Amino acid sequence: WMTQVVTVHGKHPVTALQYDPLHNCMISGDRAGILEIWDCQGTPQPTRKNNNHTTNTINNLTAGDGDEDDATTEASNVATEVLHVGGPLSAHKHGITYTSKLDTDLYTLVKKKTFATTIALGRPNGRTYFAIYGQDDRIRILDYETGKIVVTYDERLKTYDKIYPNKPFQLDSMEYGTRAAKERQMQQQQAQQSSAAGPAVLEFDPSGKYLLVSTIMGIKVIDWHPQRPKLVCMIGKEDASQLRFTKICLCPGPPQVDTQMQLARQATKSTADRRSTQKPQRGATNNNDDTGVKSDVLLIALAHEQRRLYVFTQYNVVTDPQAPSDILTRRDVWNEAPSAEDYRAGTGQGGSSSTANLQHYLQTAQTIKAILRTTLGDIHLQLFGKQTPKTVENFIGHAQAKYYDNVIFHRVLKGFMIQTGDPLGDGTGGESIWGGDFADEFVPGLRHDRPFVLSMANAGPNTNGSQFFITTVPCPWLDQKHTVFGRVIRGMDVCTLIENAKTDDRDKPLEDVTILTIDIE
């Protein structure tokens, strides 16, 4: 049932909302930049409810003449009180110290010609603050009690243009340029959309002491104390080279588990008894469960143009010596259905199909993606056309000419890489689209520093032809020897299936794994 429409913002669309349960009020912002803090407790107003369930607001009730008809009418029109929310705050009910918004900084966004895209609430040491992420990429933290700004952070791209080479980011110009281009693309898409919601999201931790912000560098954890603000750590720093994290949700421990429900779900009493001793009891308030094992905290994030969610914990699978060697490939679940873009690419309706316009396409396209369709599934690739234009032009030219169709993966080394691109199928053939070989394109920011890197195979310096490979582990020894021209962005599980294929003594799969075709988006 919809009980009331609140119109505190008039005709301006609301862009951000945050409820404050302590003071029972709502903090909201609209497209015009106006911030409102309004009552959610409600003000009693008299109403009359008739038998048709129609409610009308009245000023008073007048008695009838006393006859039976009037008595019946009065019985069917009952005077009640309904709580209407949306009223202004008051000092005694809501804990504010100002009497007018003119005495606060609640009009700052209007003056700066921006608006709130996200509002978060924190309560360090019992005092309430709320943080606003503006469409101008600035974070402003306000004291709820006074309505004054206590600290401001600048998250604009031009700020990172000056500090990206320094600690703690330490990015080279090529890596930062790639991230900056993605950031500008995201901002352009936002400007073209009617929705006012911005890509960046911020959230306080349960203590209110730390502020989490998704940025171009990863997810920042900031100790935001006005007198001594500092960056505590970066979450997802390594992944941020490929993923622009947006929405975030912090799920703090320890978990509160319904023990009886857990027991009821166990197959046997012995299993149930054993597992019940491993679960924290309902209402636990410390950071450890009954076994003394420290509970973990989950941070869930979404990323730009990714139909997935990403879960961060305090457990580092990379540095754990007891973790399985293939933990990175086993960690992820890839179960997205094909998108409309996938279908368009599969039917040849996406991307540039003209060889004459290929170089122009490489220079103007924001992102270049390819789908390597194999007999074991699809591998989605992002190609670095601006950084390695010659190599990507060669790859796309061969793909459009169907040069790679029905070519097998002729060399597979588990724990290293999978190689293909040779029309002869034995590692001795293949040439470039120009005939013969072409030169290497080594870029400082493109390295074999992670699994699923797309790189050119060669027989020595400047001997690139048509063969390429995909790594399945980090291979830093290949840097400056093989041209990195792309990365796998989806279909890692397919790469793992190919990697695990049984091979002969020449590292060739016993059962052919074949490229059906390569589609360019």
N, C-alpha and C positions, 0 to 999 in steps of 0.2 A: 504494500500500500504506500502510495506517495502522500505524505501528510502535509507537506508545505514546500513551496518554491521560494527559496531565499534569493532576493534580488539586490543584495548590498552593492553589487558592481554595476548595476544598471545595464546598459546595452553592451558593455565591453566583455569579450570572452574571457573566462577565467583560465589562467595558464598554470597555476600551482595551488595546491591545498595542503595543509598540515594541521592535524587535530592535536590539541594540547589537553590530555586527560586530567592533569592536575588542576588546571584552572577552568576546565570545561569550556573551552573556547576554540575557535577555528582561526587559523592564520591563512589568508588567501591573497593571491595577486592576480591582476588582470593584464590584458594586452596593452593597456594604456600606461602601465607601470604603477598603478595605484595598489598599495598594500592596505588590507583591511584586517582588523582583529575583532571578531564578533562573537557574541554570546551564544553558547550552545545549551545552556541550562534552561532557557526559556522564560518568557514572561506570561503569567496567566492572563487570558482574555476570555470574557464570557461569550458563550455561543448558545444557539438554540438548535436542538437536533429533533427533527420530526420523524414520522414513521417511515418516510421514504429515504432515510439516512442522508438527507441534505442538511448541511451545516451552514448557518448564516450568522455572521457577527452582528450583535445588537447592542445598543447602549443601555437599555434597561428592560425590565419585564413589567407589564401593567396587568393588574388583576381584572378578571371579567366581572360581569354583573351578578354572578352567583348562581345562574341557572345551570341546568344539567348539561346543556350543550357547551357552555363555556368551561365547565369542569372537565368535560371530555376532551375539549381542545387543549386545555392546559395540561392535561395528563399526557397528551401525545406530543407536546412541545416541551421537552425537558431542558431546563437551564443547566448548562455544564460549563466547565472551565478547561480550555485547551492551552497548552504551552506553545507559544510562538517564539522560535529562535531567530537569531539574526540581529538582535539589538546591540547597542553599544556596550562597551565594558564599563565597569564601575570599580572604584578603588577597593571597596570593602568586599566585593564578591570575587574579583579577579586578580587582585594583588598588583595593580599598576600604580605608579606614582604620578603620572601626568594627567592633566585634565583636558588637554587639547592636543590633537595630532600635530599642530604647528610647533609644539614644544619638543617634537621627536624628529627622527630621521626617516620616518615612514614615507615621506615624499621624495626621498633621494632618487629612486628609480625614475620617477616622472621628470625630475630635473635633468637627469642624465640621458633621457630619451631611450630608456631600455625597460625591460620587464623581467619578472622572475620566471624561470623555467623549472626550478626545483626549490623546495623549502624543506629543511630538516630541523629537527628539534633535539636539543641536548640539555642535560641538567647536571653539570659538574658541581659538586659540593652543595647540592640542594638549590642552586640558583638557575633559573631558566634562561636559555639563549636559543635563538633560532638563526640558522644560516640560510642565505639566499644565493643561489647561483643565477646570475643574470644573463640575459641574452647577449650582453656585451662581454661575456667570458670573465667576469669578475665575481669573486665571492665576498659577500658582506655578512658579517656576523653581528647580530643586534642583541642587546640586552632586553629581554621581554619586559622587565619591570619599568625601565625608563624609555624604551623605544629608541635608544641611541646605538649607533654603530660603534663597536669596540675594536674591530680589526677588519682589514680588507686584504684580499689576496688577488693578484693579477694573474689570470690563466690565459691571457691572450697569446696568440701564436707569435706575435712580435716580441714578447717577453722571452720565449724559448729560443728565438733566433739569436739572442745574445749569450745565452748560458748553456746551450746544449753540449759544447765541448768540455765543460767543467764538471767537477764532481757534484752530485753523485751520478750524473747521466753519462757523461763521457762518450758521446756518440760522434762518429765521423760525419763529415758533411753529406756523404752519399746516403747513409742510413737515415739521417735526420731529414734530408730532402724527400725521401720516400714517405716518411711519416707526415711531413708537412703537406705534401701533395694530397694524401688521403684526408687529412684534416680539412683542407680547403674544399675538397670534393664534398665532404660531409656537410660543411657549412653551406655550400651552394644548394645541395639537396634540401636542406632545412629551409632555406630562404624561398625555394620554389614551392614548398608544401604549405598548405593552409594551416596545418597544425603548428601551434606555438611551442610545443614541447621541444626542448633542446637535447642534444646528445649527452651532455655531461650530467652526472648525477653525484650528489654528495650525501653522506650519512654519518651521524655521530655513532660512536661505539656506546655500549650501555652505560659507561661511566660518564659520558659527556666530555671527557678530557681530550679524546682524539677525534679528528675529523677525517673521514675517508673520502677521497675525491678521485674520480676517473679522469685521467688526463692523457695527452698524447704520449707521455713517457711511461704510462702504466697507472696503477692505482696508488695514489699517494696516501700515506698515513701521517697526519700532521698533529703534533702537539700544539694546539692553537692558542695557548695562554697569551693574552695581549702583551704582557711584559717580556715574555721569552718564547716566542713561537719558534718551532723548529720542525724540520722534516725528519720523522723517526725512521721510516723505511719506505721502500717501493715494492708493491705486490705486483707480480706479473711483469716485471721489468724486461725479462728476456722475451716473453711472448708478445710484448707490445710492438715488436718489430713487424709482426704479421697481423696482429689483432688490435683494433682500436676499441677498448672496453668502454661500454656506455653505462647501462643500468647496473646497479649493484644492490645486493641485499646481504646484510650481515646476520648470521644465525649464531648467536653466542651459546656456549656451553655453560654448565653441564646440561645435557638433555634431561627432561622430566618424562619418565616412561611410566605408563600404566602397567605396573608389575603383574596384576591379575590377568590383564589381557595378554601379556607376554607368556605367562604360564599356560593360559588356555590354548595358545597357538602351537605349543610344542607337541611333538608326536608321542613322546613317552614321558613318564614322570621323572625318570633319571635325567633325561636331556633338559627337561624343564627346570629341575632343581639346580642343575649345573649352570644353566644360562641365567637364572634369576639372580645368582650370586655375582654375575658380571655386569648387572645393570644398575645404574644409580636409582635410588629410591625417590618416589614422588616427594617434591618439596625440598630436595637437597639444595643447599645454598652455598656450598664450597665448590672448589674447582676440581675436586677429586671424587671418584666414586668409591664404593665400599672396598674395592680391591686395591685402592691406592693408585690406580692408573689415571693419569691426568687426562681430563676430557679435552677434546679438540674443539676448535671453533671453525665454522665454515663461512666462507665468503663466496657468494654466488654472483656471477657477472654475466651479462650479455655483451655481444660485440657487434660492431657495425657491419651490416651486410652478411651476417652469419646466422644461420637458423639453428643455433646451438646454445647451450648454456655451459658455463665454465665454473668449476668448483675448486676453490683454493683452500688448503688446510695448512696446519703447521708441519705436517709430515712431508719431507722432501724426498721424493722417490729417487732423485738423481744421486744424492749423497749417501743414501742408506746402503751400507755394504751388504746387507742381507736381502736386498731387493733383487728379484730375478733380472737376468741380463736383458730380457725383452720387455721390461716393465713399461717403457715408453710407448711401445706399440700395443701392449695389452691394456693400457690405462684408459684409452678413449673408446667411446661407443659411437659408431657412425650409423645412424638409422634414419637420416632425413629422406623424405620423399623427393623425387626430382622436382625442380622448380619450373616455372613457365619458361625461364631463360634456358634451362637445360633442354626442354623440348624444342625450343626455337633453334638452338644450336644443333640439336640432333637432326633436325629436318633441313638444315642448311639455310635458315632464314636469318641467322644472326651474324654480326661482324662484317668485315670487308671481304669481298670475294674477288676483287680485281687486283691482279698482280701489278698493274700500272700504278695503282693508288696505294700500294703496300707501304712504301716509305713515308708517304704523307700520313697514313694511318698510324704508323709507329710513333710519329712525332706528335700527333694530336690526341691520341686516345689516352684517357685518364688511366685506365687499367686494361690490360690485355690478358685474356684468359683462354685456356684451351682445355678440351676434354679428350683425354687419351682413352679410347674405348677398346678394351681388351676382352678376350674370351673369359676372363675371370672377374670382370667388372670394370667400372669407369674410374679413371684417375683424373681429378681436376687440377689443373696447373695454373699458376699465375706467372706470366712471363714479364721479364724486366726489359721491355722494349726500349725505353729511353736510356737505360744504363748500358745495355749491350745490343745496340740496334742491328749490327751486322749478323750476330748469331741468331737473334729472334727472327730477322727477315729470312734467314736461311731455313729456320725451323718452320715458319708459317708457309713459306714458298713450297717446301716439300709436302706439307700437310695438305695445302690446297691442290697440289698436283697429284695427290693420292700416292705419293712416292712411298709413304710408310704403310699403306694398306696391305694387310696380310703378311707383314714382316714379323718375325718371331723375336722373343727375348732369347738371344743366343748365349748369354753369359749371366749366370746367377750365382752370387756368393753370399751365403747366409752370414749375417752380421757385418755386411759391407755394402753391397749394392746390387742393382739389377740393371742389365745393359741391353740395348736394342738399337734399331735404326740401320742395320746392315741388310740391304736387299738380298745379299748372298746367304745370309744366315750363319756365317762361320766366323765373323769378326774381321774379315779381310777386305770387305767391299765398302761401297758407298762413296759419294762425292757431294760437293756443295751444289747449290742451285746454279752457280756460275761455272761449274766444272772444276775439277781438281780440289785443292784445299784453300782455306782462308785463315786469316790471322787470329790469334787469341785476343780476347777482350777482358783483361783483368781489371776488376773494379775493387777498390779497397773495402767498400762496405758490403760486398757480396762474397761470402765465405762459405766453406763447408763446415759450418759451426753447429749444425743440428742435423737430425735425420730428415729425410725426404727433400733433399736439395737436388734440383735438376741441373745437370752439368754436361759439358761436351766431352766425349771420348776422343783421344788422339793418339798419335804414334810419336809424339815429341812436340817441341815448340812449333806453333803456327801450322799445324797439320790437321785442322778441323775439317770434317767432311759432312757426313750425315748421322753418324753414330752418337748416341747420347746415353746417359745413365742416370739413375735416381739412387741416391745414397739411402741407407736404412739406419745408419748411425752417424754421429759426428766424425768427419774425416779431415781434420785440420792439415794433415800432411799433403793434401791435394791442392791447397791454396797456392795460387800463382803458377799452377801447372795445368789446371783445367778451368775452362770458362764457366762460371756459374751464371745461368741465364733465366732461372725460374725456380719456383718451389711448389711442392704439392700442397694444396689448400683443402683438398677433400679426397677421400679414397685411399687414405693411409692403410686401411685394412686390406685393400686390393694389393698394394705394394707388399704387404706382409705375406699374403697368400703366395704371391709369385716368389718371394724370397725363400719361402719354406718348401718350394717345389723340389722333388727329388731330382738329382742331376747325375750325369755320367762323369767320367774322369776328366773331361774337358770343361766341366762346370756348365754344361748345356742341359736344360730340363729334359727328362726322359719323355714327358708328354709336352708337346708344343704349347706354349702360351703365346698367343698371337695378337697383334694390334689389328683390330677390325678397321678402324679409321681414326682420324684425329679431326675434331671439329674446333674451329676457331670462333670465339665469341666476339 
